[in-house]
Amino acid sequence: MFADDKLPGTLGATLLVHPRTERAHRAAVDEAVAALRHGTLGVNCWSAFGFLPGCPPWGAHPGHTRQDIGSGIGFVHNAFIPEDVEQTVPRAPFAPAPRGLFTGSPSLSPRRPYFVTNRTGRTTMERLTACATDPRASRLPGILASALRS
């Protein structure tokens, strides 16, 4: 597979699949997810969504050695302590509300802040950064208001 054989790294990848394609070819999509050798494979979302919650395992796909470290050895987080983890697969709707209704992937989620078409993405990310450097509950309403206005 191109992503595994030609591109460097095995930490994370993203697979975008239209809902109609996934319904029509469920087995092929499942096989593609299982075949990709990446520690986190985001289906219709940024692979870092596997890192953000802090509980799913996050790390490179197993198989690297100290001589060929690649994207690393082992996992971090792993709050529920499953053994022999190969891959974490976060999934998201193909399109946020209301466009998800037209693609067959209904969702209440706003447009993601890292989308270039998100009008308030920069403001949302600035507010998230400010909260990360100086956490206060009083910052949360502003973050949510900005994210939901996308």
N, C-alpha and C positions, 0 to 999 in steps of 0.2 A: 504494500500500500504506500502511496506517495508520501503521506504525512509521516509514516514510520521509517521509511527507507531513505528519504532524501532530506527531510527537514531536521535540524538539530533539536535535541531536547525531548524529554518525555514527561515533563511536569504537567502540562495542561494543553488541551485543545478544545475547540468548539465545533460542533456539528449543527448546521442549520438545516432543518427539515420542515418543509411545508406540511401542515396537517393532512391535506389530501394525499400527498405522497406517502406520508407515514401510514395512513390508514390502508392505502392500496398495496403497500409493500412492507408491512409490519415486520415480517421475518428478515428481510434484507436490511432494514434499519437496525433491528436487534443484533444481527450478525456484524454489521459495521461497528456498532458500539462495542461489542465484545472483542472484535478483532483489533481495534485501535489500541496501541500500546502506549497509553498516556495515563498518568496517575489520576488525573481528574479530567473528565470529558463532559463539558457542558453541552447539553442538548437544547438548542435555542436560547442559550444564555452564555455569558462570559464564564469561562472555566473557574475564575477566581471566586465565583459564588460558592464553590466547594470549600473555599478557605474561610470566607467571611463568618459563617456561623460559629466556627471554633470547635465544633464537635465531630464533624466527619473527618476521616483520615485525609491528610494532605501530604503528598510527596510524589516523587517520580515513580514511574512504573518500575516494578521490580526487575532486576537483572543486571544492574550496573555493578561494577567491581571497583575497588580502590584504584586499579590501574586505568579504568575507563569510567570515571565518576559520572559523566553525563550530567543529568539534572539532579543527581544526588542518590543517596541510599537511605531507605527507611521513610517513615512518616512522622509528622507532628500531629498534634491535636488528638484524634482517635479517642474521644471521651468515653465511648461505649466499649472500647478495647476489643473489637473483633480481631481475630488472628488471621495471618496470611492474606492481608488486603492487597488487591491488585489495582483496584480502580474505584473512584467515587464518581457517580454520575448524577449531578444536579440537572433538573429539567425545568423548563419554563414555557409558558405559552409562546407560540410563534409571533404573535403580534399583541400589543397591549390593547386595552379597551379604548374606544369602541371598535377599532378595526378588527379585533379578534373575532367579532361576530361574523364578519364577511369571509374570513379564512377558515371558519369551522373550528376555531380555537378560542372560545369565549373566555374572557379574562376581565377581572376588575382592576388589574394592575395598571398603574400609570406608565407612560413612556419612560424607559430607563434613563437615568441621568447621564449616562455616558453615550447615548445616541446623539449624533450630530444634529438631529432634528428636534431635540428637546430644547424648548425655549428657555427653560429655567435650570438646565443642567449645571451650568457654571455656578449659579447662586446656590443650588442644592449642595454641590460638592464643596464650595467654600464654607457653607454652614456646617457640613459634616466634619470638615477639617478643623474648624474652630472648636467644635464640640470634642473632637478627639484630643486636641491639645489643652482644652480647658473644659472638662466635662461638667455640665450643669443641666439639670432637668428643665430649666427655663428655656433652654435652646431647642428642645424637642418640638414644640409647636411650630416654630419658624422653619425647621427642617421639613416637617411633614407638609406644611402649607406650600412650600416651594416645590417639593417632590410631586404633590398632587396636582399642581398647576401645569405641569409639563406641557 
